[in-house]
């Protein structure tokens, strides 16, 4: 299970995936700016490029009832917190045609890699051990609910441009708390008594 750094590592991996695809030889969008946005950045966006905005983090309902796990060192860790990360991907361009081409390209690149392996997830951040080697994250297109759409449009202010929404599932944040482990039982002292008949 991933450490608490997994949310940032997932965002950086998606940015890295798009950046690598844009840098492919002969591509139409070579050198395009691809950036992670905060809410306020949507109000003053770039003139040309792609923005990735994490607008919602929720507990994954499908994986929330996990039991504590015993690790190889004998420690029992608290259950992981399984999260789904919801992203808004905007394409910014000086004209509508380029903007729509850029958004279509972005959707295709993310759809072509629906599962991010640990090697990719660990590659783009400052730490390279956030995810275990057997962990993956799914990235899927997801429709935005009316409530979420109004929330995002409120944050974006006047910059209400066409966008695509994705969900990254399931990022499991492991606990850093290690409950104390008792010593292993070495001997047992059993005492028996004779039952007296009434």
N, C-alpha and C positions, 0 to 999 in steps of 0.2 A: 504494500500500500504506500501511496505517496506521502510526502511530508506536506506541511502547511504551505510550502512554496509552490505547490502544484497548480494553483489557480494562475499565478503569473507565468509559470512555465508553459502551461497550455496555451495562453494567449501568445507568448513568444514563439511557440512552435507553429501556430497558425500563421503568424506574420512571416516566419521563416519559410514556410511552405510556399506562400504567395510570392515572397521575394525571390526564391530560387526559381520558381516557374517563370517569373517575369524576366529573369536574367538568361533564360535559355536562348541560344543563338537563333537569330532570325525571327524572334518574337515581336509582335506588334507593340508590346508595352515594356520593352527593355528600358530600364532606368526609371520606371514609374515610382513615385513616392508611395510607400505603404507604411502606415503609422497606426499605433495604438492610441485611441482617443479616450479622454475623460468627457464627462457630460458637457462641461463648458466649452470644450473644443468644437462641439457640434455647432455652436453659435458663431464661431469664427473659423470655418474649415479651410483646408488647403484649396488652392485653385485647381489643382490637377493631381489626382492620385486616389488611393483607396484608404479608407479608415475602418478600423475594427473597434467597436465600442461594446464593452461588457455591460449590459444593462440590467441583468438579473442573475442572481445566484440562488438556487433553491435546493433543498434536500431531495434527493431522488427517492420518490415514493416506492419504486420497484425494489430498491435495495436497502431500505432503511432499517429493517429488523435483523441486523447482523449480530452474531454472538461474539463475545470476546474470543480472541485467538491466542493459542500458545505458540510462542516463537521458538526457534531452535535453541536459544540460550536458556530456555526454561521459563522466561517471563510471560505472564499473561497480560496482554494489552487490552485496553478498553476497546469497544467496537469502533471501527472507522466511521467517519461521517461521509456518506456518499452524496456527492454534489452533481448537479447539472448546471452548466454555465450557458447562458443565453446571450448571443452576440448579434449586434446589428452591423451589417457590412454596407458601407456607403461608397459609391463611386462618385468622384468629383472631377468635373471637366469643364472647359470653357464653352462647349456646345453639347446639345442633347445627344447627338449621334455618338460622339466619342464616349460620353458618360454611359450610355446604354451598352455600348460595345465592351467597355471596361467592366461594367457590372456583370455582363454575360460571361466574360472571360473568368472573372473571379468565382462565380457560381460553378463554372465547369471545373476549374482547378480544385476547388474544395470537394466537389462531388466525385472527382477522380481518385481522391484519397480519403475515403470515408472512415478509415481506421488509422489513427496515428500510433505508431509503435513507440516503445520506450526510447529507442535510439534517437528518433526524431524529437520526442518530448524533452529529452535530456540535452539535446544538442545546442539549442539556441539560447539558453539562459546562462547566467554566470556559473551556476552549479550544474554538474553533470551526473548527479546521483539522486535526483528528486523522485523519479519513478523507478521501481524495480524492473529488471529486465523482462519479466513476463507480463507487465502491465500495458494496457492499451487504452485509448480514448476514442470513442466514436464521434464523428462530426457529421451532423445531418441537417438538411434544410428543414426549417420548421415555420409554419405559419404563426404570425403574431396575433394574439388575442386582441380584441377591441380595446380592452382596458390597458394592455401593455402598449398598444399603438398610440393611444392618447397620451400615455405617460412619456413615451419617447418623443412624440411631437412637441409636447410641452417643454421638454428639455432642449430640443433642437431649435426652438424659437422660430425664427423666420426661415431657417435653412431646412425646409421640409422636402428633401430630395428623395428620389426613388432609392429603395434599399432592399437588401435581402436579409433574412434572419436565419441564424443557425443555432443549433444546440450542441454543446460538447458534453457527452455522457460517458461514463460515470467516473468522476474523479473522487477517489476514496482517500480522505485525509486521515492518516493514522495518528493515534494519540502519542504525545511525547511523555505522558505520565506513565511511569513504570511502578505499578503497585508492588509492595514488598512480597518476595517469594519466601515461604517458609522452608525450613530444611526438609530434605527428603526423609521419610520414615526409615529408620535403620532397624529397629526392633519393635516388637509388640509384646506387651505384657498382658496376657489373658488370664483371668481368674474365673474359676467355675465353682458353683455352690450346688449342693444337693437340694433338689426341690423337696419340700416337706408336704406330704399328702394331708389334706384337710381332715 
